[in-house]
Amino acid sequence: MGRGKIAIKRIDNSTNRQVTFSKRRNGLLKKARELSILCDAQVGVIVFSSTSKLYEYGSSSMMSIIERYNKQKEEHHHPLMNPASEAKFWQTEATVLRQQLQHLQESHRQLMGEQLSGLGINELKNLENQLEMSLKNVQIKKDQILTEEIKELQQKGNQIRQENVELHKTIQVISEENAELQTKICEARVMNEESGNSNPTNTISNKYGSHSPIHLQLSQPLSESSESPAKAMELGLQLL
């Protein structure tokens, strides 16, 4: 469940009001800093607490931001009318940009831990807050990248594991098919050997053991006078 919406009105409880002020102030300054970095914008934020305590953030020198604001307001009400005024305007802009560049270079050196001798306690505290905020953002980004890489590696590991399972199944099927083929080959070899050893002979041997062909011939019937009728009806076989 999401958080309930907070009514935009003054918080009566002083403790809750102070806690809310601290959280929202830090959020406002953080957003201002991110806007200046991401969009290359010149940003200035000034906050006074209920106890008249000052909090500020400037992407460059706060004084230069205020001066630029005042000039922009003046130019808005009194637009440039001639080339001389326009040239003066651009000269002023160039001066402001050089000051901003100088301020950015000083801020960079301070963030690197250099040229800190001229800073007071409040400036050092603001610098420390900026460094802590930057370090926190870097850590969050690093953790995010590491989490994404771990997730990607886990997905690749699961995919490789699934491919290994499929390959194992394929190898098992091929092994079973090879075993079946070996069994069929062995059975076919045994049947061929048995059919080669059992060749039945179709020739008839005579009493002398020769394989010459046998000729059969009917004898002529005998006369009725010399042989009896029963014997006359018999057929004689003569082996040649």
Backbone as CSV, one residue per row, in Angstrom:
resi,resn,N_x,N_y,N_z,CA_x,CA_y,CA_z,C_x,C_y,C_z
1,MET,0.836,-1.189,0.000,0.000,0.000,0.000,0.877,1.247,0.000
2,GLY,0.492,2.220,-0.786,1.262,3.451,-0.851,0.976,4.350,0.344
3,ARG,1.852,5.282,0.511,1.658,6.228,1.611,0.497,7.167,1.302
4,GLY,-0.209,7.534,2.377,-1.304,8.469,2.202,-0.792,9.864,1.876
5,LYS,-1.603,10.622,1.180,-1.208,11.972,0.819,-1.230,12.872,2.060
6,ILE,-0.231,13.733,2.134,-0.132,14.669,3.256,-0.818,15.971,2.860
7,ALA,-1.667,16.421,3.720,-2.349,17.691,3.450,-1.333,18.829,3.464
8,ILE,-1.392,19.659,2.414,-0.460,20.782,2.299,-0.978,21.931,3.162
9,LYS,-0.597,21.911,4.379,-0.936,22.977,5.321,0.114,22.987,6.429
10,ARG,0.105,24.015,7.200,1.111,24.144,8.265,0.970,23.011,9.271
11,ILE,2.131,22.415,9.636,2.156,21.334,10.611,2.182,21.946,12.007
12,ASP,1.192,21.611,12.797,1.074,22.219,14.120,2.126,21.703,15.091
13,ASN,2.409,20.401,15.051,3.378,19.822,15.977,4.778,20.306,15.602
14,SER,5.467,20.931,16.563,6.776,21.521,16.258,7.813,20.467,15.904
15,THR,7.766,19.309,16.579,8.748,18.245,16.279,8.539,17.713,14.868
16,ASN,7.295,17.405,14.535,7.010,16.914,13.178,7.334,17.973,12.134
17,ARG,7.090,19.235,12.467,7.386,20.309,11.522,8.881,20.403,11.252
18,GLN,9.701,20.231,12.293,11.145,20.313,12.124,11.671,19.122,11.326
19,VAL,11.120,17.931,11.612,11.546,16.739,10.867,11.188,16.878,9.389
20,THR,9.972,17.326,9.117,9.550,17.510,7.728,10.396,18.565,7.027
21,PHE,10.709,19.638,7.740,11.544,20.685,7.156,12.909,20.133,6.763
22,SER,13.520,19.359,7.645,14.854,18.818,7.359,14.819,17.891,6.142
23,LYS,13.808,17.016,6.091,13.727,16.079,4.962,13.487,16.803,3.657
24,ARG,12.529,17.691,3.655,12.186,18.366,2.402,13.261,19.358,1.979
25,ARG,13.942,19.965,2.936,15.043,20.871,2.605,16.155,20.095,1.912
26,ASN,16.528,18.947,2.492,17.578,18.137,1.868,17.160,17.665,0.481
27,GLY,15.869,17.302,0.347,15.395,16.877,-0.970,15.427,17.999,-1.977
28,LEU,15.057,19.196,-1.536,15.081,20.347,-2.437,16.495,20.677,-2.887
29,LEU,17.435,20.682,-1.964,18.822,20.986,-2.324,19.397,19.896,-3.225
30,LYS,19.015,18.654,-2.965,19.496,17.557,-3.806,18.968,17.691,-5.225
31,LYS,17.680,17.990,-5.370,17.097,18.152,-6.700,17.715,19.341,-7.429
32,ALA,17.997,20.412,-6.698,18.623,21.580,-7.326,20.012,21.222,-7.858
33,ARG,20.758,20.450,-7.073,22.103,20.049,-7.507,22.025,19.130,-8.725
34,GLU,21.098,18.176,-8.700,20.948,17.267,-9.836,20.534,18.029,-11.091
35,LEU,19.650,19.018,-10.937,19.232,19.821,-12.084,20.401,20.575,-12.692
36,SER,21.258,21.125,-11.858,22.396,21.892,-12.375,23.393,20.980,-13.089
37,ILE,23.575,19.754,-12.577,24.560,18.846,-13.181,24.009,18.216,-14.450
38,LEU,22.786,17.695,-14.392,22.219,16.978,-15.533,21.926,17.895,-16.712
39,CYS,21.444,19.082,-16.411,20.992,19.973,-17.474,21.926,21.150,-17.713
40,ASP,23.073,21.171,-17.036,24.026,22.258,-17.201,23.330,23.607,-16.975
41,ALA,22.517,23.674,-15.919,21.766,24.891,-15.606,22.407,25.620,-14.426
42,GLN,22.210,26.890,-14.399,22.691,27.689,-13.280,21.545,27.797,-12.277
43,VAL,21.734,27.219,-11.096,20.661,27.095,-10.121,21.115,27.718,-8.804
44,GLY,20.212,28.441,-8.189,20.466,28.999,-6.862,19.240,28.814,-5.986
45,VAL,19.414,28.257,-4.797,18.313,28.018,-3.866,18.673,28.653,-2.525
46,ILE,17.755,29.434,-1.993,17.939,30.077,-0.691,16.758,29.700,0.193
47,VAL,17.031,29.172,1.379,15.977,28.739,2.295,16.268,29.330,3.674
48,PHE,15.249,29.957,4.265,15.309,30.408,5.655,14.333,29.566,6.470
49,SER,14.835,28.993,7.551,13.965,28.198,8.410,13.095,29.118,9.273
50,SER,12.183,28.500,10.043,11.315,29.289,10.933,12.115,29.965,12.036
51,THR,13.331,29.455,12.278,14.214,30.078,13.284,15.214,31.032,12.635
52,SER,14.962,31.406,11.354,15.797,32.361,10.604,17.184,31.807,10.282
53,LYS,17.294,30.467,10.231,18.577,29.874,9.856,18.641,29.763,8.343
54,LEU,19.787,30.115,7.776,19.944,30.164,6.331,20.497,28.841,5.808
55,TYR,19.884,28.360,4.723,20.390,27.208,3.972,20.375,27.613,2.503
56,GLU,21.440,27.294,1.793,21.519,27.709,0.393,22.306,26.691,-0.414
57,TYR,22.032,26.733,-1.710,22.818,25.957,-2.674,22.927,26.779,-3.952
58,GLY,24.128,26.834,-4.491,24.350,27.529,-5.742,25.258,26.709,-6.635
59,SER,24.829,26.518,-7.880,25.679,25.791,-8.818,26.959,26.560,-9.105
60,SER,26.918,27.854,-8.879,28.109,28.701,-8.949,28.027,29.667,-7.761
61,SER,28.759,30.736,-7.808,28.706,31.711,-6.721,27.285,32.272,-6.582
62,MET,26.769,32.212,-5.357,25.419,32.721,-5.121,25.320,34.199,-5.481
63,MET,26.370,34.955,-5.244,26.365,36.385,-5.573,26.251,36.587,-7.088
64,SER,26.984,35.785,-7.859,26.906,35.925,-9.319,25.527,35.518,-9.833
65,ILE,24.909,34.530,-9.177,23.563,34.117,-9.589,22.561,35.241,-9.322
66,ILE,22.701,35.885,-8.150,21.790,36.977,-7.812,21.997,38.161,-8.753
67,GLU,23.267,38.457,-9.063,23.544,39.557,-9.995,22.951,39.263,-11.370
68,ARG,23.093,38.051,-11.802,22.543,37.694,-13.115,21.023,37.790,-13.105
69,TYR,20.442,37.379,-11.986,18.984,37.471,-11.864,18.522,38.932,-11.948
70,ASN,19.216,39.790,-11.218,18.842,41.211,-11.242,19.004,41.817,-12.637
71,LYS,20.068,41.441,-13.324,20.281,41.971,-14.667,19.207,41.473,-15.629
72,GLN,18.852,40.184,-15.463,17.808,39.647,-16.332,16.486,40.364,-16.090
73,LYS,16.213,40.662,-14.843,14.974,41.390,-14.541,14.993,42.785,-15.157
74,GLU,16.141,43.453,-15.063,16.255,44.791,-15.640,16.117,44.746,-17.159
75,GLU,16.771,43.779,-17.774,16.711,43.683,-19.230,15.316,43.310,-19.697
76,HIS,14.596,42.583,-18.849,13.237,42.226,-19.221,12.336,43.471,-19.259
77,HIS,12.557,44.361,-18.325,11.766,45.598,-18.298,12.333,46.661,-19.227
78,HIS,13.647,46.573,-19.503,14.283,47.564,-20.388,15.078,46.822,-21.455
79,PRO,14.434,46.367,-22.487,15.128,45.597,-23.521,16.183,46.441,-24.232
80,LEU,17.160,45.706,-24.799,18.240,46.386,-25.519,17.699,47.048,-26.777
81,MET,18.181,48.250,-27.016,17.649,49.014,-28.140,18.704,49.321,-29.196
82,ASN,20.003,49.237,-28.869,21.017,49.618,-29.839,22.204,48.667,-29.755
83,PRO,23.050,48.645,-30.802,24.204,47.749,-30.822,25.178,47.977,-29.685
84,ALA,25.347,49.235,-29.269,26.291,49.510,-28.177,25.831,48.842,-26.886
85,SER,24.551,48.948,-26.602,24.016,48.316,-25.398,24.104,46.793,-25.495
86,GLU,23.880,46.297,-26.699,23.967,44.842,-26.897,25.391,44.354,-26.689
87,ALA,26.381,45.114,-27.183,27.780,44.734,-26.989,28.135,44.750,-25.506
88,LYS,27.627,45.759,-24.805,27.887,45.829,-23.369,27.256,44.641,-22.642
89,PHE,26.063,44.275,-23.083,25.381,43.123,-22.467,26.209,41.851,-22.626
90,TRP,26.741,41.615,-23.842,27.509,40.400,-24.062,28.843,40.440,-23.333
91,GLN,29.420,41.616,-23.176,30.639,41.723,-22.369,30.363,41.354,-20.921
92,THR,29.215,41.826,-20.422,28.837,41.465,-19.051,28.603,39.971,-18.928
93,GLU,27.945,39.399,-19.939,27.707,37.949,-19.930,29.024,37.184,-19.932
94,ALA,29.980,37.632,-20.722,31.282,36.968,-20.763,31.969,37.048,-19.408
95,THR,31.853,38.211,-18.740,32.448,38.356,-17.413,31.805,37.389,-16.413
96,VAL,30.480,37.304,-16.496,29.761,36.388,-15.592,30.168,34.937,-15.855
97,LEU,30.292,34.592,-17.118,30.677,33.218,-17.452,32.093,32.909,-16.979
98,ARG,33.000,33.887,-17.086,34.360,33.669,-16.578,34.344,33.475,-15.068
99,GLN,33.511,34.247,-14.377,33.392,34.075,-12.931,32.817,32.694,-12.575
100,GLN,31.831,32.257,-13.340,31.251,30.946,-13.105,32.280,29.851,-13.335
101,LEU,33.076,30.005,-14.396,34.113,29.028,-14.670,35.131,28.979,-13.539
102,GLN,35.514,30.145,-13.069,36.463,30.200,-11.958,35.879,29.549,-10.711
103,HIS,34.609,29.814,-10.460,33.963,29.217,-9.287,33.880,27.695,-9.423
104,LEU,33.554,27.215,-10.607,33.480,25.771,-10.825,34.848,25.117,-10.644
105,GLN,35.885,25.779,-11.119,37.228,25.243,-10.930,37.599,25.189,-9.455
106,GLU,37.240,26.238,-8.708,37.503,26.238,-7.270,36.710,25.136,-6.570
107,SER,35.433,24.963,-6.965,34.611,23.910,-6.361,35.173,22.528,-6.661
108,HIS,35.665,22.367,-7.875,36.246,21.080,-8.237,37.488,20.788,-7.409
109,ARG,38.322,21.774,-7.250,39.525,21.571,-6.442,39.166,21.287,-4.981
110,GLN,38.145,21.968,-4.485,37.717,21.718,-3.107,37.132,20.312,-2.947
111,LEU,36.375,19.874,-3.948,35.841,18.513,-3.890,36.953,17.472,-3.939
112,MET,38.080,17.837,-4.564,39.241,16.954,-4.602,40.089,17.074,-3.346
113,GLY,39.664,17.921,-2.391,40.402,18.076,-1.136,41.512,19.092,-1.199
114,GLU,41.457,19.996,-2.167,42.505,20.998,-2.325,41.954,22.394,-1.986
115,GLN,42.828,23.301,-1.613,42.493,24.695,-1.343,41.342,24.811,-0.336
116,LEU,41.485,24.157,0.814,40.459,24.195,1.850,40.794,25.175,2.975
117,SER,41.957,25.797,2.891,42.398,26.660,4.005,41.515,27.889,4.181
118,GLY,40.903,28.385,3.122,40.109,29.600,3.232,38.647,29.358,3.566
119,LEU,38.233,28.100,3.791,36.836,27.793,4.042,36.532,27.823,5.530
120,GLY,35.318,28.304,5.873,34.873,28.297,7.258,34.177,26.998,7.599
121,ILE,33.682,26.902,8.825,33.065,25.672,9.288,31.798,25.343,8.501
122,ASN,30.987,26.362,8.199,29.759,26.120,7.442,30.058,25.676,6.010
123,GLU,31.042,26.306,5.388,31.409,25.917,4.025,31.975,24.501,3.992
124,LEU,32.788,24.168,4.992,33.312,22.801,5.057,32.192,21.785,5.286
125,LYS,31.219,22.164,6.097,30.089,21.266,6.335,29.275,21.063,5.069
126,ASN,29.030,22.140,4.326,28.314,22.007,3.052,29.089,21.145,2.065
127,LEU,30.405,21.327,2.033,31.238,20.512,1.154,31.171,19.047,1.559
128,GLU,31.180,18.804,2.878,31.079,17.426,3.363,29.737,16.802,2.972
129,ASN,28.667,17.578,3.072,27.342,17.070,2.688,27.291,16.738,1.197
130,GLN,27.900,17.586,0.386,27.933,17.314,-1.048,28.702,16.026,-1.351
131,LEU,29.845,15.863,-0.662,30.632,14.651,-0.890,29.880,13.396,-0.436
132,GLU,29.203,13.498,0.713,28.433,12.346,1.199,27.296,12.010,0.237
133,MET,26.636,13.057,-0.261,25.552,12.833,-1.215,26.077,12.198,-2.501
134,SER,27.223,12.705,-2.975,27.816,12.139,-4.192,28.231,10.689,-3.970
135,LEU,28.854,10.409,-2.812,29.272,9.046,-2.512,28.078,8.111,-2.426
136,LYS,26.996,8.589,-1.817,25.793,7.768,-1.711,25.219,7.455,-3.079
137,ASN,25.168,8.454,-3.962,24.666,8.232,-5.317,25.548,7.257,-6.083
138,VAL,26.864,7.386,-5.907,27.783,6.461,-6.577,27.570,5.042,-6.074
139,GLN,27.404,4.869,-4.765,27.180,3.540,-4.201,25.866,2.939,-4.686
140,ILE,24.827,3.782,-4.746,23.535,3.287,-5.242,23.654,2.828,-6.692
141,LYS,24.336,3.622,-7.513,24.508,3.251,-8.923,25.347,1.985,-9.051
142,LYS,26.386,1.872,-8.233,27.235,0.679,-8.282,26.447,-0.559,-7.891
143,ASP,25.663,-0.463,-6.809,24.844,-1.595,-6.378,23.819,-1.974,-7.444
144,GLN,23.267,-0.966,-8.106,22.295,-1.250,-9.164,22.945,-2.010,-10.315
145,ILE,24.141,-1.570,-10.726,24.834,-2.244,-11.832,25.209,-3.665,-11.439
146,LEU,25.714,-3.846,-10.206,26.082,-5.186,-9.756,24.860,-6.102,-9.688
147,THR,23.735,-5.572,-9.208,22.513,-6.379,-9.142,22.062,-6.804,-10.530
148,GLU,22.121,-5.895,-11.489,21.732,-6.235,-12.862,22.671,-7.275,-13.458
149,GLU,23.982,-7.138,-13.200,24.932,-8.124,-13.727,24.715,-9.495,-13.093
150,ILE,24.450,-9.528,-11.783,24.194,-10.807,-11.113,22.936,-11.459,-11.679
151,LYS,21.899,-10.664,-11.881,20.657,-11.192,-12.444,20.878,-11.741,-13.850
152,GLU,21.660,-11.018,-14.651,21.947,-11.476,-16.015,22.745,-12.771,-16.002
153,LEU,23.738,-12.872,-15.093,24.528,-14.103,-14.991,23.669,-15.269,-14.528
154,GLN,22.734,-15.023,-13.614,21.838,-16.084,-13.173,20.962,-16.572,-14.317
155,GLN,20.471,-15.651,-15.127,19.660,-16.051,-16.280,20.476,-16.877,-17.266
156,LYS,21.725,-16.459,-17.517,22.582,-17.230,-18.421,22.874,-18.613,-17.839
157,GLY,23.107,-18.679,-16.495,23.357,-19.969,-15.859,22.161,-20.899,-15.983
158,ASN,20.954,-20.374,-15.780,19.750,-21.192,-15.924,19.587,-21.672,-17.360
159,GLN,19.887,-20.801,-18.315,19.774,-21.185,-19.720,20.775,-22.286,-20.069
160,ILE,22.016,-22.149,-19.592,23.031,-23.174,-19.862,22.651,-24.492,-19.194
161,ARG,22.100,-24.414,-17.969,21.683,-25.622,-17.264,20.570,-26.337,-18.028
162,GLN,19.612,-25.560,-18.568,18.534,-26.161,-19.337,19.060,-26.795,-20.621
163,GLU,20.016,-26.132,-21.272,20.615,-26.704,-22.481,21.350,-27.995,-22.163
164,ASN,22.026,-28.061,-21.013,22.712,-29.292,-20.624,21.726,-30.433,-20.399
165,VAL,20.574,-30.117,-19.793,19.551,-31.151,-19.579,19.052,-31.682,-20.917
166,GLU,18.781,-30.761,-21.871,18.311,-31.186,-23.187,19.359,-32.031,-23.908
167,LEU,20.624,-31.627,-23.813,21.691,-32.415,-24.437,21.807,-33.801,-23.804
168,HIS,21.650,-33.876,-22.491,21.709,-35.170,-21.812,20.584,-36.080,-22.296
169,LYS,19.379,-35.524,-22.454,18.264,-36.320,-22.956,18.539,-36.804,-24.381
170,THR,19.086,-35.904,-25.210,19.394,-36.281,-26.597,20.429,-37.389,-26.646
171,ILE,21.474,-37.292,-25.814,22.510,-38.326,-25.774,21.930,-39.650,-25.312
172,GLN,21.025,-39.611,-24.339,20.409,-40.840,-23.847,19.573,-41.506,-24.936
173,VAL,18.815,-40.707,-25.702,18.007,-41.268,-26.793,18.904,-41.894,-27.854
174,ILE,20.003,-41.188,-28.195,20.927,-41.724,-29.203,21.567,-43.022,-28.715
175,SER,21.905,-43.101,-27.433,22.496,-44.324,-26.872,21.514,-45.481,-26.957
176,GLU,20.243,-45.231,-26.638,19.245,-46.296,-26.739,19.074,-46.763,-28.177
177,GLU,19.051,-45.816,-29.117,18.932,-46.201,-30.528,20.138,-47.016,-30.974
178,ASN,21.341,-46.635,-30.534,22.537,-47.404,-30.878,22.482,-48.811,-30.302
179,ALA,21.968,-48.946,-29.073,21.854,-50.271,-28.470,20.884,-51.144,-29.256
180,GLU,19.753,-50.566,-29.677,18.794,-51.319,-30.481,19.401,-51.755,-31.815
181,LEU,20.144,-50.842,-32.454,20.797,-51.188,-33.721,21.822,-52.300,-33.533
182,GLN,22.600,-52.274,-32.469,23.567,-53.333,-32.194,22.875,-54.666,-31.990
183,THR,21.752,-54.666,-31.293,21.007,-55.909,-31.074,20.496,-56.468,-32.393
184,LYS,19.940,-55.618,-33.247,19.444,-56.080,-34.543,20.575,-56.620,-35.410
185,ILE,21.729,-55.959,-35.378,22.877,-56.423,-36.173,23.333,-57.795,-35.702
186,CYS,23.384,-58.001,-34.378,23.788,-59.310,-33.842,22.795,-60.398,-34.228
187,GLU,21.499,-60.112,-34.158,20.485,-61.100,-34.537,20.597,-61.442,-36.012
188,ALA,20.803,-60.407,-36.863,20.941,-60.671,-38.297,22.175,-61.509,-38.589
189,ARG,23.293,-61.292,-37.884,24.504,-62.083,-38.089,24.304,-63.542,-37.697
190,VAL,23.601,-63.757,-36.575,23.340,-65.139,-36.137,22.465,-65.860,-37.140
191,MET,21.425,-65.194,-37.652,20.541,-65.821,-38.639,21.298,-66.142,-39.918
192,ASN,22.182,-65.280,-40.350,22.974,-65.551,-41.562,23.895,-66.755,-41.373
193,GLU,24.497,-66.835,-40.164,25.384,-67.979,-39.903,24.611,-69.288,-39.874
194,GLU,23.410,-69.281,-39.253,22.603,-70.495,-39.207,22.142,-70.910,-40.598
195,SER,21.724,-70.002,-41.435,21.281,-70.339,-42.797,22.445,-70.814,-43.652
196,GLY,23.655,-70.387,-43.389,24.815,-70.837,-44.165,25.253,-72.229,-43.800
197,ASN,25.062,-72.688,-42.568,25.495,-74.011,-42.120,24.489,-75.101,-42.437
198,SER,23.203,-74.795,-42.632,22.175,-75.830,-42.886,21.720,-75.735,-44.334
199,ASN,22.382,-76.575,-45.292,22.040,-76.643,-46.720,21.551,-78.055,-47.032
200,PRO,20.254,-78.395,-47.081,19.756,-79.768,-47.351,20.044,-80.172,-48.787
201,THR,20.372,-81.501,-48.991,20.673,-82.051,-50.336,19.388,-82.549,-50.957
202,ASN,19.251,-82.311,-52.235,18.048,-82.705,-52.979,18.308,-83.871,-53.926
203,THR,19.550,-84.465,-53.919,19.878,-85.584,-54.823,19.617,-86.905,-54.120
204,ILE,19.321,-87.938,-54.890,19.053,-89.312,-54.392,20.226,-90.204,-54.786
205,SER,20.805,-90.901,-53.854,21.947,-91.795,-54.125,21.436,-93.216,-54.349
206,ASN,22.102,-93.870,-55.225,21.759,-95.274,-55.439,22.524,-96.151,-54.470
207,LYS,22.411,-97.456,-54.625,23.051,-98.359,-53.681,24.552,-98.379,-53.786
208,TYR,25.093,-97.871,-54.871,26.542,-97.814,-55.017,27.126,-96.511,-54.519
209,GLY,26.248,-95.625,-54.054,26.756,-94.359,-53.541,26.958,-93.310,-54.582
210,SER,26.612,-93.633,-55.840,26.808,-92.638,-56.892,25.603,-91.734,-56.941
211,HIS,25.812,-90.555,-57.524,24.761,-89.550,-57.664,24.280,-89.462,-59.091
212,SER,24.425,-90.547,-59.860,23.963,-90.548,-61.245,22.453,-90.657,-61.253
213,PRO,21.792,-90.176,-62.253,20.327,-90.196,-62.315,19.788,-91.609,-62.413
214,ILE,18.611,-91.801,-61.932,17.945,-93.110,-61.938,16.885,-93.097,-63.013
215,HIS,16.861,-94.121,-63.877,15.890,-94.256,-64.965,14.930,-95.358,-64.619
216,LEU,13.664,-95.064,-64.721,12.613,-96.044,-64.455,11.983,-96.465,-65.776
217,GLN,11.690,-97.808,-65.984,11.105,-98.321,-67.233,10.120,-99.433,-66.891
218,LEU,8.972,-99.392,-67.528,7.962,-100.449,-67.345,8.302,-101.644,-68.210
219,SER,8.145,-102.853,-67.650,8.391,-104.085,-68.436,7.171,-104.436,-69.258
220,GLN,7.367,-105.244,-70.330,6.281,-105.675,-71.200,5.434,-106.721,-70.507
221,PRO,4.130,-106.666,-70.726,3.275,-107.688,-70.098,3.583,-109.092,-70.631
222,LEU,3.554,-110.089,-69.750,3.821,-111.493,-70.138,2.588,-112.096,-70.746
223,SER,2.800,-113.207,-71.483,1.679,-113.898,-72.115,0.833,-114.596,-71.089
224,GLU,-0.442,-114.800,-71.419,-1.371,-115.386,-70.481,-1.066,-116.860,-70.246
225,SER,-0.411,-117.454,-71.205,-0.148,-118.878,-71.081,0.994,-119.173,-70.160
226,SER,1.947,-118.367,-70.144,3.141,-118.644,-69.352,3.069,-118.084,-67.949
227,GLU,2.284,-117.060,-67.701,2.234,-116.444,-66.380,0.791,-116.420,-65.928
228,SER,0.622,-116.373,-64.663,-0.742,-116.341,-64.103,-1.309,-114.939,-64.260
229,PRO,-2.664,-114.818,-64.230,-3.257,-113.481,-64.402,-2.838,-112.483,-63.319
230,ALA,-2.629,-112.993,-62.137,-2.242,-112.053,-61.066,-0.863,-111.480,-61.280
231,LYS,0.054,-112.373,-61.695,1.403,-111.902,-61.943,1.472,-111.055,-63.188
232,ALA,0.537,-111.338,-64.134,0.550,-110.565,-65.369,0.183,-109.122,-65.129
233,MET,-0.552,-108.867,-64.029,-0.983,-107.510,-63.727,0.101,-106.709,-63.011
234,GLU,1.160,-107.344,-62.599,2.220,-106.634,-61.867,3.136,-105.913,-62.840
235,LEU,3.655,-104.897,-62.425,4.605,-104.159,-63.226,5.984,-104.427,-62.683
236,GLY,6.901,-104.673,-63.559,8.285,-104.886,-63.115,9.129,-103.657,-63.305
237,LEU,9.934,-103.486,-62.382,10.878,-102.376,-62.447,12.243,-102.890,-62.693
238,GLN,12.904,-102.336,-63.632,14.266,-102.748,-63.949,15.201,-101.565,-63.812
239,LEU,16.194,-101.773,-63.020,17.193,-100.730,-62.833,18.265,-100.881,-63.881
240,LEU,18.543,-99.864,-64.572,19.592,-99.893,-65.576,20.861,-99.353,-64.990
